[in-house]
Each structure stands twice: as C-alpha cells, then as structure tokens.
Amino acid sequence: MKIKTSETENGKIELRITASPSEVQEAIRSIELQLAVQNGVPLQGLDTSEALTKAVKDKVGEAYYNSFIDFQVMNFLAPFAITQEKLSIIGPPKVTSTGIKVNANKELEFTVEAVAKPEYEITDFSPVKIQLPKVEISEEEIDEQLVMMAESQAMYAKDADGEGADSDGKEDISEGGQDHLGEAPQIDDAWVKENFSPLKTVQQLRDEIRKQGLAAKTREVAGMKSYMAASEFAKRLTDTIPDELYELTRDDIVHSMQQQLNAQGRTLQDYIQQAGGEQQFSMQLMMQTREVLVQGFSLDALARHLKLEVTDDDIAETFSMMAPGYEVQARMDFEATGRMYQIYEGALRNKASKWLIDNAEIEEID
C-alpha cells in the first residue's frame, strides 16, 4: 500500500492511498465473508473465491453486492493505512472519496481523512497520592458465603427432586461461627467431604473461600489502583479539550457499548432505561467521555516524558489484559482488520500507567 500524508487546512490528516490489486482482492474476500455471515449464506463447499462471490451475489443481488463492495473496500483498507503510517488519531478514519468503482484487477486510489490526536503537556510528574481499601476477608464474610453455598445446594436439591431439604432449623455454620435460620443442610465436615472433594473439613472449606476471596479482591483493588492513579494524575492536565474530540470519543464509547450489548442480546435503549433514562444516561456518558479523554491524554504526556517505547511483550500483555484466555483470537482480529494502531496506543498507555502505579504513594484504609 502506497500512502502520501499531508495536513489539511482544518488541521486534519489526509492520506492519499494506492492499494495494489492483491490488497483490493484481499479486502473483497473479507467483505464477502462478512456479507455471507450476515445473510446466512452457508460457507461449506465454497472452496474458491469465485464460488463465494457467486453465492453472495445470488443471496443479496448483484446491484446491492456491487454498491456494498464499492463502499466497504475503502473503509476496510483505511485502518491498515493508519497502522502502516504509525499515526495517532482520535476516532475512526473517514473515507472522503466518492463515486469510485472498485476493480479487483486494478490499483485502487482513494483519499482518507483522520483527526490527529493532539499532544497536551503536563509539568508535574511527582508521584500521585491515592487511598485504597485493605485487601482482607473477614470471618463474617466467610460465614455469609458458607450460608449462601448451603442454601444454594438446598434449592438445587429441591429443584432436582421437588422436595425441600431434610434439615430444618438452625445449623452451625462454622467452628466458633454464627448460626443461621433456614432450610439448608447442616454445614459440617461430612457435608464438606461429600460436596467439595478433595476438601474434607469445614476449616479447609473456609480456608479455600478465604483464598478465592482474597484473589478476587486483589484483582478488584488492582483495577481500582490503576483507575484512581490515572484519574488523580489527569487532574494535572489543565488544557481545554475541543468539542470535536468529545464527540468522536463519545461516539466510540457508544459504539463499543452497543457491540457489548448486542453480544448479550440486549439493546442500547434497554440499557438507557435501566440506567435511569435519557437524561441520566447522557450525564453519565458525558462524565465517562471526559474521564477517558483526560486520562488518555495525561498518560500520553507521561509516556513522552519517560520516553517509553512499545515492545512485543507490551503488545502481548495488552491483549492479555483485553481478552484474557482469548489473546490469540483477539490479536488475529485486530491484525485482520488493520486496527493494530489502537493496540499500540493502548500498550503505551498501559506502560505509562504501570509506572504511575509503581511510583504512587498509596495509603491503605479500612
């Protein structure tokens, strides 16, 4: 892909892109697969590109197929150009060329416009001061967890055979613990041995609950630590951020939210109602957008100050944080869609965030 970049009169970046026939063909294949999946075209037996093209055209009609390809090929290739040029932008790149007919056997020339990410400066790089809750599990929390486990088992047994649990009344929930009234099995060593093998005693189960609870709280506090440190550091950014950047970032947040909700079988309107209605949602969205912007820009400033660079290990760690257990699939998706420039930005900010946390003054509170 050949690319010439220049600044426009309104301060944006213009990319004049020339894609080779092979790059155009690869884009067409990806878009055809997208069309096939969206329209329920069976992929089995479509072993050649010609067979896939014919099947998709037969399903959606040739006129729609041609207009969709003409529109989407340039949009598909645009992010690859941003990644290739190692540009830092806000929002997605926008294709500005119109009326172009795509020919799979010819070079494709088109123009893309992107909003360059501004650089804001910070002068104070002293350690941030934050307060975090102590990571601990009380005996009362373990008692409550044991009761919930016993009651859950009682409900399961009732659902399984249509009858209530055998034991009514009080049952001792711990060695020296509290009592709980309810219809649930007695929590003793025999119950633990029967239901939580290889654990054999109530004390062993309590130890396991404590271990898992501490691990969960440690993860929770780690997330809080990262957010609070970045939020505190972002207070040192005093520049005014243009409205256009708010709008682009807000749109990105809403788009990501819609994708997550769609995966859960929910709609954005459902979420808005659950959030308290349009006005409440708009206020929350405005605050979230501002926090995303100021934290991001301040971490960018810190990364420049520290002269940080992104390594392969940083990229791998970013995917691990983003999609734990699915790192390979996530990387394949970002590479296949040309969006690796987003990962580089995320990796650099993660690296700056780690430095911020490592050097923070942290007070633990009860």
N, C-alpha and C positions, 0 to 999 in steps of 0.2 A: 504494500500500500504506500503510494507516494502522497506526501502531505506538505502543504505550504501553509504556514500560520501567519496571521497578522492581526493587529488590533484595529477594531472598527472605531468610527467616530464617537459611538456611545460607550466606549471603553470595554467592549466585549472582545472575545477572541473569535476570529473567523478562521476556519480550516477549509482549505480547498483540497479536496481528496480525489485521488485517482486510484480506483480499485482495479486489480487485474481480473481477467476473465475467470481464473480459478477461484479468486476470492468472491466474486459475484456468484459463481456456481455453488460454492460452499454456503453462502448466505441463503440462496434459494432453497437448497436442500433442508436447511434448518427451519426455514419458514414453512416449507411444505409439510414437514413433520409436525409443526405446531398446528397447521390447518387440519391435518389428518386427525390428530388427537382431539382437537376442539369439535370436530364434526363427526366423530365416531367412525372414521374410516379404519377398517381392520388392517394392520400392518403386516400380518402374516402373509407370506408369499410375495410381498413387494420387494424383491431382491435387487432390482435395478432402479436407477433414478428415473428412467423412462416410465417404468411401471408405477412408481409412486406419483409422478406428475399426472399420469392419466387417471389414476384412481381419485386424486384430489380434484382434478378438473371435473370428472364425472359427478362428484358429490356436490361441489359448490357452484358449478357452472364456469365456463371459460371466461366470461366477461368479469365476474367477481374475482376469479383467480388472478387474472392479469392486473386488475387495478390494485389488488391486495399486494401482489409481489412488487409492483412498481413503487408502492408507498412504503412497504416494510423493509425492502433490501437496504435502502439508505439508512433507515433507523437502526437496522441490525448492525451495520458496519460502523456507524458513528462512534459507539463506545470504544471499539478497537483502536480508532484513531486517537482518542483521548489517552488511552493507555500507552500506545506507541510513542506519543509525544511527551509522556510523563507530565501531563498537565494537571493542575489542581483547580477544580471547578466546583461551583455550587449548583445543585440541581442537574437534571439530565441535559445532554447536548441536544440542540434543536436543529433539524434539517431545514434549511431555508430554500433549497432548490425546489422548483415546482415544474410539473409537466414533463418530467423525464421518463422515457420508456426504457425499461431495463432489457438488455440483450445479454443472455448468458454467455455469448461467444465474443463479446466486445468489452473493452475497458469501460468503466462507469465513472464519470466525472460529476461530482456534486459538491455542494457547499454546506457546511455546518457552522452554527454559531453557539458559543458557550459563554457562560458567565464565569469569569475568573474569580477564584477565591481570594479575597483581599487579605493582606497581612496587617494585623494590628500589633502594636508593640506594648510590652509591659516592662516597667523599670524595676519592680520589686520582686526579686526571686528568692527572698528569705523563706524559711520553712513555714508551712501553714500550720495552724493550731486547730485541732478538732477533738471532739469528745465522742467516745463510742461506749456502748454498753459492754459490761464484762461478759465473757463467754462462760456461762456456767449453767448447770442443770440442777434445780432444787429437788429435794426428796418429794415435795408436794407435786411437782410436775411429773415425776415418775409414777407416783400414786395415781394421778389422773390418767396417765397413759395406760396403766395396767387395767384400770376400771373400763376404759374405752375398749380395750382389747377383749376383755371378758364379755362385755355387753354386746360387742360386735359378733363374737362367737355364738352367744345365745340367740341373737337374731338370725344368724346363719342356720343354726340348728333348727330354729322354729320354721324358717322358710323351707328347709330341707324335708322335714317330716310332718309339718303342720301342727306341731305341738310346742308348748312352751318349754323352758328349761326345767330340769328336775329339781333344782335347788332354789327355794325361796328364802327371803330374809336377808340377814347380814352375812357377809363373808369377809374374812381377814384378808386385806389386800397387800400386806407387807409384813416383814418381820419387824415389829415395832411400828408399823404404819398406821393408817387410818381405816375406818370402816365405811362401807358404802351400802346403802339400802338398795335393793333391786333384784331383779330376776336374772341371775347370771351364775355360771359355775363358780365354785369356790376356788380362789386363787391360792393354790398350794403347790408343793413340789411335784405331786402326782400329775396335776393339771399341766404344769410346765413341761414335764417329761413327755407327756402324751401329745402335746400340741406344738412344742417348739424344739424338737430334737435337732441338734445334739445337746441342747441345754437341758439340765436336769433339776435345777433348783430355782426357787423364786429369786434368790440373790443373784444367780447367774443371769436371769432374765432382766433384772433391774440394772445390772452392770451393762448389759447389751443395749438396753434402752438409753442409758446414760451416754454410752459411746456413740450411738447413732444420733442422739440429740445434740451432743457437743459438735459432731461433724456438721450437722445441718446448720447450727447456729454459727459455726465458724465460717461457713460459706456465706451465710446471710450477712454477717458482720464484715466480711471481706468486700462484698458488694457495696455495703454502706460506706466502708472506708474509702473506696475508690470514688464513689459519687460525692461524698462530703468533702474530700480533699480537693477534687476538681472544682466543686461549687465554691468552696472558700477561696481558692486561688483565682477563680473567674471574677471575684469581686474587685480585683486589681485592674481589670480591663474597663477603661472609662470612655472609650470611643463610642460614638453613636453609629449604630448599625443601620444601613439603608433599608427602607421598607421592602424593596425588591428581594433582598436576601431573606427577610422574614417570610415572604410569600412563597419563595422557592422551597425553603426548609419546611414550612408548614405543609406544603403540598406533598413533599417527600414523606413526612410523618403520617399523613392521612393515607397515602398510597400503601405504605408498609402496614398500617393498621388494617386496611381493607383486605390485603392479602392474608394476614394472620386470621382475621375473622372469617374470610371465605373458607380457609382450611378447616375451621371449626364448625362450618355450616351455619354461620351467623352473618347478619348484615350490619353495616355501619349504623343504620337507623336504629336497630335494636340496641346497639352499644350506646348510642347517644341517649336513648330513653333511659337505659339503666344508669347512665352517668348523671341523670338529673335533668335532662332536657337540653335543648339547643344552646341556651344562654350559659348554662353551667359547663357544657362541653366546650364551647368557644373560649371561655375563660381559662379552662384547664389546658386547652390546646395552645393558647397564646403564651401561657407561662412555660409550658413544655418546650415550645419553639424557641423562646428566648434563652432558656437554660441550655438547650442543645447548641445554640449558636455561640453563646459566651464561653461555655466550657470548651467547645471545639477550638475556637479562635485563641483562647488563652493557652491551651495545650500546644497548639501550633507555635505560638510565641516561645513557649518553654523549650520545645524541640529545636527551634532555631538557635536559641540562646545556648543550649547544650551541644549544638552541632550533632544531633543524633542522626543516624542513618539506619535504614531498614535492611535487615538481613533475611536470609531464607528461614532462619529459625524464628524470627519475628513474624514472618508471614504464616508459618505453620502454627505458631501459638495463637495468632489472631483467629484462624479457622477453628482451632480447638476451643477457644472461648465462644465463638459464634455458634458452632454446631457440634458440641461435644458428642463423640460417638459417630458422627457423620462428616468428619473433616474431609475425607477424600471426595465424597459426593458433592460437598459444598464447593470445594476448590474446582472440581470439574465443571460445575455450573457457572461459576464466575469466569473461568477461563473460556468456556464455550460461548459466553455472551459478551466477552470483551470488557467486563466490569472490574478487572483487577486493579484499576486506578483507585477504586473505592477501598480495596483491601490495603493498598499501600498507605493511604491516608489513615485508615483505622489502626494499622500496625504502628505507625509513627506516633499517633496519639496514645496508644496503649503503652508504648515505651516511655513517653513523657509522663504518663500517669503513674507508672511504676516508680519512676524517680521521685515524683512528688510524694508518694506514699512512703517510700523508703526514708525520706528526709523529713517527714512530718513529725510534729510534736503531738503525740496522742495521749489524751487523758482518759482512763477507763472510769466509767461511772456505774453505780449500781442501778 
